[in-house]
Amino acid sequence: MTVQLAPMTPAHAEAVLAVYQAGIDTGEATFETAAPDWASFDASRLPDHRLVALDDDGTLLGWAAVSRVSARSAYAGVVEHSVYVAPAAHGRGVGRALLTALLASTDAAGIWTVQAGIFPENGASLALHHRAGFRTVGTRERVGRLHGRWRDVVLVERRSPAVN
């Protein structure tokens, strides 16, 4: 299978939100319980750092995007990111391809820190991030509830080697 990366556009909306919902449904990806509508999704992600992975037939295999962590100018170079892969594409290098391209995009834009909060049970995501140069900063214990259960979140971050 060939994986082609492309900028995310509104034409990808339905497939992006379906992959997001599939991740949500696992209970191991996010505190969200339902994917938002496209307008809300679109408004909450920075437009210059959104990617999709497509197979040879144009089927969406996954996506990656970033959001600002704060409107304060001191945090202009800090973003939180998400990477979601369609269940049928797990284990095929889609997440790695998306994350690698996303980091190249944020590095080129002068973003100095990319971070994420990952449930400790999501070993595949933690391994992907560590292989991509992220380090574990710490664990936020019982930071939120999902389906009535307190959940911890492992905070990972990557400092850009391109930004001093």
N, C-alpha and C positions, 0 to 999 in steps of 0.2 A: 504494500500500500504506500502510495506517495502522499505526503502531507504537504499541502500548499498553504502558506500563510498569506493573509490578506487583511487590509483594514476592515474593521467592522463597520457596516453601514445599516441603515434602517431596513434594507432588504433582508438582512440576516435576523431581524428582530424575533420572529416567531421561533426559529430554531435556537437562537441564543437563549431565549426565555425557557424553552423546553429543556435544554441541557441544564440550565440553572435549576429548574424545578426538579429534575432527576437528582441533582446533587442535594437539594434541600430534602428530598424524600428519603435519603439515606439516614438522615439524622446525625451525620458525622461531618457536615461541611460548613454549617452556618447556624446562627440563631434564628434566621428567617424561617418562617413556616410556609410561605407562599412567594413565588416569584412576583415582582411588581409588574405593573403594566409598562409598556415600552417607554412612555413619556417620563415616568419616574426613574426607570433604569437609565435612560439617556441623560437626564438632568443630573444624575448623581455620579457620573463617570467623566473623567477628562477626555475630551474628544481626540487629542493627539496620541493617546496611548491605549488604543483598543484594537485587538486583533482577533481574527478567527482562524481556525485551522479547518481546511476543507480537504476531502478526498478527491480522487480523480473524477468522480461524478458530480462534484460540487456539494456533496453532503457535508453538513457542518459536523465536525468531530469534537470541537471544543472552542473555548474563547478565553481571552485574558483582558483585563482592563484595570485601570487605577482610579482611585478617588483621592481627593485632598483630605488630609487629616485635620486641617485647620485653615481658617481664612486669615489667620494672623501672618504677617509678612515674614516673621522669623521662621515659619514652617513652610515657606514656599517650595522648598526642595525636598519635602517629605510627603510620600504618598503611601496609601495602603492599596494593596492589589488583591485581585482574585484571579484564580485559574480554575476553570471547570472543564472537564472532559466527559464526553458522552459515554455512558456505560459500555457500549459496544466497542469503544476505542481505547478502553483502559489497557495499560501495559504495552502500548504500541509506540511510545515516545512522543505522543501528542503534547502532553503536559510539558515535557522538557523543551520541545521545539517552541511552544508558546512562551514559556518563561524566559528562555534564552533571547528570543526576539523582543520580548517586552523589556527586558533589562537593557538591551542595546538601545532601544528607543528612549528609555528614561535616562540612561547615561548620556546620550547625545543631546538631550534637552537640559542637562545640568541638574537633574534631580539627584540629590546626594544620598537619600535614604529611601529604600523601598521596604515596607514592613507588611506583616500579615499576622493575624491571630488564627491559630489552627488548634482544633480539638486534639488532645494528646492521643486519642484513639485512632486518629487518622494518620497512621504510620506511613502510608504511601506518600501523602502530601509532605509530611515532615522530611522524609528521605529525599524527595524531589528537591525541596528547598535547600537542604544541607548540601546536596550535590551541586547546586547552582551557586553556592557561596554564601548562603544565609547562615547566620549564627543564631542560636537560641539565646535570647536575652533573659528570659525567665518565664515562669508560669504564673498566670493570674488565676488564683484559686477561687472557685465558686463565684466567678464573675457574672454569671447570668444563668437564667433558668430556661430550659428547653423542654417542653412537654412535661412540666412539673418537676424536672430534675435539675439540680444544680450542676453546672458544667465548668470545668477548668478550660483555660485557653493558653496555649503556648505561644508566646510572642517571639516571632523571628524577624530579623532585619538583615538587610544587606546594604553596606556602605559602598557607594560607587567608587571604583578605582580611578575613574575619569575626573572626579571632582575633588579638589583639595580644600 
